[in-house]
Amino acid sequence: MESRCAKLDQLDYFELLGLERTAAPGDIKKAFYKESRVYHPDRFFQLESKALKDQVNELYKRVTEAYYVLRDDTKRKKYLSDIAGPDRAQKLRFTDASESETKAAAKKEQEEQIGTHPKGRQFYTQAQKDLESGNPSAAERNLKMALTYEPSNARYKEALAEAQKQTADKSKGDSSFKIR
């Protein structure tokens, strides 16, 4: 056990739990329960050595930390990319900074997909429904409203140009019945 505790800082979470990097969530859970039973601090309360007890506590905390990171798909994906990179030694532990990076990346991805302002997203979503139902003029109005909330959103501008094009095409088709 002392040798395992000594190597603790060189092991990634997969190695700590004895798993492949492609392990399924069920395997991660089984490995965690196995390791937590073996290294639970309550099993070592009778030890005289405080240093050894501290090592057991640290090992158990690291096993628990590994489980919490690996069971979450988003955190696991970020952790895998971190330990595969050139800074592997510094990224063996998933820190609060790593977690905030993960959350920021997920938020940025959502904002890039639709937008940053809730009302802007609402109008954009309605405009998409209007376009699907064949009502480009209503979509155009909704996209203009979305752009009032997010004037620099490129996705909204592209959708507005498309809606305006569809509105113009639709009005050209209707113009054959007008008197000139």
N, C-alpha and C positions, 0 to 999 in steps of 0.2 A: 504494500500500500504506500509506503514511503517513496518508493521509486515512481509510482504513478503520480503522486503529489508533486514530486520534483519535476516531472515532465509536463505538468499541467499547463504551463505557459507556452509550450510549443505545440500543443494539440488544438486542432480546430474542433468545432462542436460535433462534427461527424465522427472524427477519430475518438473523441471522448466517449461517445455513446456506442462506438463499435459499429458504425453504419457506413454504407456506401453513400456517395453523394446523390445517387438517384433513388434513395430510399423512399418508400411510400409512407404516407401519414400514419398508417397502422403500425408499420415497423418502427417508426420513430417513437410512438407511444409505448410499444412493448419494450423497446430498449431503455426508455426512460424509467419505466416501472421496475425493470430488472436492476438497473444501476442504482435507483433510489432505494431499493430494498437492501442492496449490498452496502451502500455507503451512508445510510441514514444515521445522523448523529446520535439518535437514541440508542443505537446498537453499541455505541462506544462510550457510554457514560461512565463505565467502570474503569476506564484508562486513567492512570496516574499522571501521565505526561500531558501538560497543558499544550505544549507545542504540537503534539500528535493530534489532540482534540481539535486544535485550530486548523490543522491540515485537513482533517476529516470534514469539518464545517465548510472550509473553502472548496473542497472537492464536491461536496453535496450542493453547495450554492452554484457551482459551475455546471453541474449536471442539470440542475433545475433551469438555469439560464439557457443552456443549450436546448432544452425541450421547449421553452417558451419562444425561442427564436425560430426553431425548425418546424414547429407545428403551424406557424403562421405563414401562408404561402407568399405574401408580399415580403415579409422580413427574410424568409428563406432565400428568395430570389436575389434580394439585395446582398445578403450574406455570401451567397455563392459567387456573385460577381466580385465582391470584395476580396475573398480569399483566393480567387483565381488571378487576381491582378498582381502587379509588381510590389505592392505594399502589403503582402500577405502577413508578414510578422506583426505589423501594427494593427491589422484588421481581424485578428483571430477572435477577438471578443466584440460582440455587437453592443455598442455603447449608446448612450442617449443621443449623441451626435449622429450616429448611424440611423437611429430611429427617426430623428427629426428630418434627416435627408430623405428617408423613405417616404415620410408623410408629405414633405414638400414636393417630391417628385410626383407622387400620386395626385396631389392637388393641382400641380402645374399641368399634368396630363389631362385632367378633367377640364381645366380651364381652356386648354388648347383645343379640346374637342368641341366645346360648345361656347364657352365664354366665362367671364368672371362675375358678372352681376346677375343675381337671380331673376330680376325682371327682364333683363336682356335675353337670358336663356329661355324664359317663358315665351316672349314674343317670337324668338327664333324658332322654337319648337312648334308654335302655332303656325308660323309661316311655312314650315316644312309640311305640316298637315294640309294647309291650303294648297300648296303646290301639288301634293299627291292627289288631292280631290279635284284638280283642274281649275283652280281659282287663283290665277297669278296676280290679279289686282289686289285681292285681300292679302296675299302673301307679301306683295310689295309694301302695303301699308304696315303690316306687322314688322317687316324687316326695317322699315324706316323708324318705327318705334324702338326696335331693338338697338338701332344705331344711336338713338338719343342717349341710351344708357352706356353704350360702348362705342364711341365714334371711331376708334382706331382698330376695331376688330376686323381683320382681313376676311375671315370666313363670312361674316355678316355682309360685308361689301360684295363679295363674290356672289352670294346668294341673291342679294338685291339686284345685281346686274343681270343675273339669270332670270329673275322674276320680271324685270322690266323688259327683257328680250321676249319672254313668253307673252307678256301683255301686249307688246307691239305686234308680235306675230298673230296673236288672236284678233287684234283690232284690224289688221290688214285683211284677214279672212272675212271679217264682218263688213268691210268697206264696200264690197261689191253691191250692197243694197242701198247705199247712200246716193243721194242726188248730188251731182257736182255742179 
